[in-house]
Amino acid sequence: MVRKDITSVLGSIGIMLCVLTFSIITLLILQSPGPLPEEQENQTQVQQEKNITEKEQVAEVELSKQKLLYILHNAPNLLSIVDLEKNDTIKEISLSNGPHEMFYDQKTNEIYITNKAAGTISVVSRGKNEIVRTMKGGNSPEGIVVTEKKIYVTNPGDQVVLVIHKELGSIDKEIQVGVDPSHMLLSQDQRKIYVLNRGSDDITIINTNIDAFIDVWFAGDNPERLAMSPHERYIYVSSLNGLLTILPLKQPKEYREIRVGLGASEMAFTPNNVLAIAVNSDENAIALTSLTREMLLSTVDVGVDPSDVVITSDGKTAYVSNAGSNSISIIDLQQKVRVAEFPVDRDPQRLLHIEGSK
């Protein structure tokens, strides 16, 4: 009987101890201090920054999926970005004075722009859609090409091509070329640069391994711009007097000429190596030329004072910038007609077309 009572008492004591322990733990939890106001503010700021970063990353992904047209505007010193799905300008980036040429570096996903009047080079990140670097480009930088480690820029006033260290931005060398060097082309293997010298009617070929000129080719009378045909078989040289000079890379002295229209300047090619388009600024038109037959097929009227042309990767559509009418003309290359035109900011000049790169 006594043993039974003791057992009952011990059981009651155990229950009381459990209840007491639970109560003490609950009280400690309720009385534990929360985060200080400063800590709460820091946590909120960190979360906000995280949300902003995530939104920027999503925006970059969405941008990379778009078909975009980058336009240099000389007079307002702008780089505008047009969404070609809507034919609408989605952003404008302010540049230094006199933007002249641009080069797209696919490896770094950056656009290099020469600012002739300012004597600088702007580097625009496509991911951030902003200028991330500015470096000196000489007295009057015009043409530009970019390799893996170097930047090459023509300075027509000094008749040189500057070799600039890509990372440091320092001018490492000057290469003497012809009179009034302007536009340049870079070979696909990045071993050669072709420099158009408008004042001496020739092309200087530079070997990038030694950064020195290795040859000079005749470029026709009054040359204006250079273009490389698909598969790098020919260099085409436009002339404001209306001629297109065709230089075979293996035998440049055996060149041919095609008449395409007055004010011939910028050129573009369809990816199937069939059609070449030349801008005729004096005729407010573009010339469609057969690459296989080397003859003019037809012309298409565009806006006022056309300045540049680009072709989509499927070869079906061309876009032409019209500096005089502040617009972009859309050309159906299969039907060989202008199908639309939309307005942009003042004085659109050079064009860069990118379809979902990176």
Disulfide bonds with the S-S distance in Angstrom:
none
